[in-house]
């Protein structure tokens, strides 16, 4: 296979435009899937895509056009570049036009081969899976799950001299347990950068505990109740908040962060103990530390490719201190340039302990395991609707006393951050709804008052 770096250099050499960006993405993936406590499939795949952004001069300014293709050979690269140049000429002047960044130090590992995932990376799971399957079968429990290690390596080159490389291994492990004729169902998930093998032991204990809690059913009427949200449930809500934090949308009056005179930056929007941040070098959840974009949007600009990413506090001690911006949207709104980073961390000052510790000090709440099918109802308030799944439990006097039904909810993660009562320690977690798109989250369990469980749901 042709080296990704060679494809990048070939694309830049073939360019005839004002400026050019070439982004190669090599990805190798290994996975296991199981159903009814039996391994069903396993796979190992490798792919390579090449994106070319051509920047050309047109009447009125600069235009950008992009083309992306898979499995490109060196001989095909010039045609891809020509196609990107033609696409740029068809576009009008770009409203985010800027000169490409120059003077960026090349990655020391630019010449290295792509990082790879292999079946050996899953070897630590195999013995424990077999043991877990045997114990589940003996106890009449069916296990359904998925394990994946994906390792993308990106190579970014620009006509202004930028040469950057980054490998981003991402592990994902999730499992559902069903028992008693599938009348009980519990789910749990983990994310990280590699498999340790011990995750399955903790997950199995967690699932069995949930199935046992479901032995006693309690009727709980819909309405506003105190809620104890697991890190997974918190992650889904915070990711929706994060993806609704574009500076351009806020400045144009189209988001929850809009104000009559611009944006709500510096406004107290959450409990003063709350901080929401991103950091591409967060230990254990490292992510690409520079801008990579083959298309411009409210979140990214192709003209910003290669610019460094650093730690950002989106909400700092309850105050809104950051909105996602490109260089152009930041300049237009008079804001600092803060591109999106592909991880998210929520901290609550004074929060301490595990989920079990938070349960022990909670007098009355509904414990929500995970959320599903979340959708934005009103961007101006960031009102979401969605479903609970696989276990809603009743906490009374510091103990789980039984299981309630599942519910549809209608609530806003922005409002939720103003209603925080208690929290535990942040931990890496897997968002149930957003796992395919945003696996890097570090969240605490939190207790909030008046969570709006609007109607009973028949979801299992």
N, C-alpha and C positions, 0 to 999 in steps of 0.2 A: 504494500500500500504506500502511496506517495505521502511523504511527511507533510503535516499541516503547514509547517513553516514554509515549505517550498511552494505550496499553493498560494499562501499569502504573498510571498515575494513575486511569484509569477503574475498575480493580479495587479500588484502595484507597478510592475514593469510594463504591463500591457496598457496601463491607463493613459488616456490622451486628454483627460479632463483637468479642470483647474485644481482639483484635489480628489483624493481617493482614500477610502477606508476598506480594508478587507478583514473579515472576521471568520476564522476557521474554528469549528467546534467539533471536537472528537469526543464521542461518548461511548463508554462500554458499560453494560448493565448485566448483572446476574440476579436471578430471582428464583424463589421457591413459592409454590402455591399449594394449599392443602384444603380439603373439604371432608367433613364427616370423619375427622381424625385419621385421614389417609393422605399421604402426599400424592398430588395429582399431576403437577407439571413442574418442570424446572427449565430454565433457559439461560443462555449466555449470548448476548448480541453486541455488535459493535457497529457504530455509524459515524459518518463524517459529513458535515454540512459546511458550505462556504457561502458567506454573505458578502456582497460587494455593494458599497455605497459610492456612487459617482456624484461629484459636486461640479456643476458646470455654470458658466456665466450665461445669463439670459437677460433680456431687456428688463431692467428694473432691479437687478441684483443677482443673487445666486440661487440656483435650484438644486435639489438633491433627488436622486432616484436610486432605488435599491432593488436587487435581485438576489434571491437565495436558492440554492440548489443542493441536492444530496448526491453523494458518491461522484464527485467531480474529478476528472482526470486533469493532468497538467495541460493536455491538448485542448481541453474544453474551457479553460480559464479565460482566454482572450474573448471568446464568444460571450461569456458571462459578463465580462467587463463592458463589452460593446452594448449588451442589452441594458445594463445599468445606466450607461451614458444616454441611450435613447430614452429610457424612462425619465431621466432627469430633464431632458430637453422638452418632454411633453408637459412637465410641471411648470407652474408659474413660480415667481420668486418665493423662496421659503421665508416664512415669517420668523423663523428661528435661526436665520443665517448668521454665521460667524466664522472666523478663521479657525482651522483646526489647531488644537494645542500642540506646541512644539517644545523641545527641550526637556522632554520626559525621559528619565533614565530607563534604559532597556532592562527588562527582567534578566536577572543573572542566569535563569534556567531557560531562556528563550530557545536554546538549541536542544533541550531535552525532549525525549520521546513523550507521547501522551501517557498519563497515568491510566492504569487499567484495573478493572474489576474482573476477578476470575472465580471459578467455582470454589477455589480454596478459601476465599473470603467468607463463604457460608459454612465451612467445615465445622466451625465452633458451634453452630446451631444443630447440626445433624444428630449428635447423640442425645441432646436434651429433647429434641422434637420426638424422637422415638420413645423416650421415657414418658414424655407428656402424653403422647397418643395412647400408650398402653394404660396409663393410669386413668385417662378420661374414658376409654372404652370400658374399663372395669367398673366405673362409677356411672355409666349411662349418660355420659356427656359427649356431645359432638363438638369438635373444634374446627373452625374455618379460619384460614389466615393467609397472610402474604408477607414475604420477606424480600427485600430488594436492596441491593447496593448499586447505586449509579455513580459513575465517575466521569463527569465531563471535564475536559481540558480545553480552555479557550486560548486562542492565539490571535492577538489583535495587532495589525500593522496599519500605519497610515503614511500618506505621502509626505507628511511633515516630520517623519523620522521615528515615530513611536513604534516600539516593539515590546509587547507585553504578553505574558503567559500566566495562567493560573489554573490549577487543578482543584476541583471541588467535590471530593467524595461525599456522598449523602446516603445514609442508611435509613431504612424505613421498615418497621416491623409492626404489624397489627394482627389482632386475633379476636374472634367472636366465639363465645361458648354458648351452646344451647342445651337445655336439659328438660326433663319431664315432658316428653312428647313435643318439644320445642315451644312449650308454653312459657319458658323463661329464657331470657337472652341477655348476655352481658358482653361489653366490648372494651378493649383497651389497646393503646398503641404507644410506640416509642419512636423517636427519631434521633439521629446523631450523624457521625461520620464513619462509623465502623460498628461491627457486631462484636460484643464481648462474650456472648453465649449465656451469661447469667440473666439476661433480660427475661428469658422465657420463664424462669423460676418465679420471679416477682410477678410477671403477668398472669401466670397460672393461679397463683394465690389470690390475686386481685379478682380474677374472673370467678373463681369458686366462691369467694366472699360475696360477690354480687348475686350469684345464683342463690346462695343461701338466704340472703336478705329478701329475695323475692318470694320466699315461702309464705310470708305473711303480707297480705294485700290490705291496703288501707284506702278508703275513699277520701279523696281530697278534691274539693270543689275548685274549678278554675277561678282565677282572680290574681290579685297581687299578693305574693308571699315572699318572705325572706328566702333567698336562694344561696346555696353553697355551690359554686361552680368549680369543677375540676380544672386543672391547667389546660387540658385539651379544649374544654368548652370556652375558657377565657381566650385561648389562642384564636379560635374561629372568630370571636367578636372583635378582638383587637386587630386582626388582619383586615377585616372589613373596614374598621376605622382607618387603618393605615392607607388602604387603597382609596379611601375617600378624602385624602389629605393633599391633593394637588394644589399648588399655589395658584395656578392659572384659573382653576375652577372657583377657588375661593375669591380671587380678585374680581371675577366676572359675576359674582353673586349666585353661583350655582351649587354651593355646597354648605355643609353644616358649619364650615369655618368662615363663611362670608359675614360681612358687617356692612351697614349702610355706607360707611366711608372707606371700605376696602376689605380688610381681613380682621380676624379676631386675635391676631398675634399679640402676645403679652397679656391677654385676658385670662383670668382664672377660670378654667373650664373643667377642672376635676378636683377631687379631694386633695388638699395640699400635701398629703403623703405620697401621692402617685407620681411616678416618673415612667415615661414610655420612651425607649431609645433604640437605636440601631448602631451596630459597630461591626464592620467587616472583619475585624480581628478578634471577635468575641471567642474566648477559649472553648474549643469543642464544637463551635458552629461557625467557623471561618467561612467567608464567602468572597466572591470576586471583589477586589478592592479598587476597581476602576470602572468607568462607564463603558458599557458595551451596548450598542444600539444599532440595529439595521433599519429602524423606522422611527420617526419622530412622533411624540405624543405629549400629553400634559406631564408625563413623568420622565421622559428621555428625549434627547435631541441627538441626531446623528452627527451634528457639529461638535458635540461634547465628548465624542469617543476618546477614551484614554485618560480623561481627567480623573484624578485620584478621588477615592471615596474615603471618608473618615468617620469617626463616631459622631452621631447626631442625637441630641435630645429633642424629640418632637414635643413631648410634654415634660416640663421640669418642675417638680414639686407643685403640680396642679396647674401650672400656667402653660399656655400654648406657646412654644418657643421655636417651632420649626414646621415648615410646610415643604412638600416635595416640589423641587423646581429644576428647570433647566437654566442655563446661563441667561437665555433671552427672557423667560418668564420671570426670573428673579430680578433682572434689570428693570423690566416694565413695571413690576409691582413694588420696586424699591426694597427687595428682600435679599437676604443672603442666599447664595447658590448652594442648595442642599439636594443633591440627587438621591434617588431611592436606593436603599441598601437592602439586600435580600436576606436580612434577618431582623428579628424584632424581639425586644425584651421589655417586660413589664416588671417594675419594682414598686412595692408598697412599703414605705418606711415604717419600721416597727413590726412588720409582718414576720412571723417566725414559725418554723415547724413544718411537718409534713401534712398531707391531707388528713391523715388520722389524727394528728394533733389539733387541727382546726375543727374537725368533727367533735372532738372531746370537749372543746370549749364553746360549742355552739348550742344554744338552748332550744332553738326552734327554727327549722329551715327545710327546704326541699333540696336534696343533693342531686345535682344534674351531672350525669356522667359525660355526655357529649351532645353535640348539636348537629343538625342535618338540614340540608336544603335551605340555607339562609339566603334571603333575597332582600334587597333594599326596596322599601315601600316609598319612602320620602327622603330624597337626598338633602333637603334643607334642614332636616332634623336628624338625619341618618337613622330613621326608624327602620328596623329590620323585622322581618317575620321569618320563622323557621320552626323546626320540630326538635323535640328531644327524642333520643333513641336509647335503647338497650340499657334501661335502668334509670328511674327517678326514685330516689329513696327519701323516706321521712326521717328527719333527725329531730329527736326530742331529748332534752336533758343530757346532751353530749353523747348520745348513742343513736345508731340507726335502728329504728323499731319496725321497719317494714318498707314495702314498696308502694308507690302511688302509680297511677296511670302515666302514660306519656302525654305531653301537651304540645299544642302549638303556642308559640310565644310571639309577642309583639313588643319590642323594646329597642332602645337606642344604646349602643355602647358608649356614646358620649355621656348620656344621662347616667348610665350605669357607673361610670367612674366618679360621679359625684355622690353616689350612694354606697360607697364601699364602707363596710363596718369592720371587717377583719380580713387578714390574709396570712398565707404561709410563705415559705421560702420559694423563690423562683426555681424552676427546674426545666430542663429540655423536655419538650412535649411534642406530640403529633396532633395537629388540628384535624378533626375527623372530616369536616367538609372541605377544607382547603389543602389537604395533604398532597394532592397532585400538583399543586401550584406553588405552595409556600411551606416547605417542611421545616424551616429553621426558625423555631420559636422557643423562647424561654419565658415561662409564665408561672405565677403562683396560683394556688387555689385561693379564691376570694369569696367572702360572704358579702352579699349586697341586700339591701332592704327593697321591698316592694317590686320584685321582679314580676313582670306581667305575663303570667301563664293564662293566655286568653281563652283557649278552649281545650277540651280533651281531644287527644289524637289517638287514632287506632294504630299508629306506627308501632312496630315491635322494637 
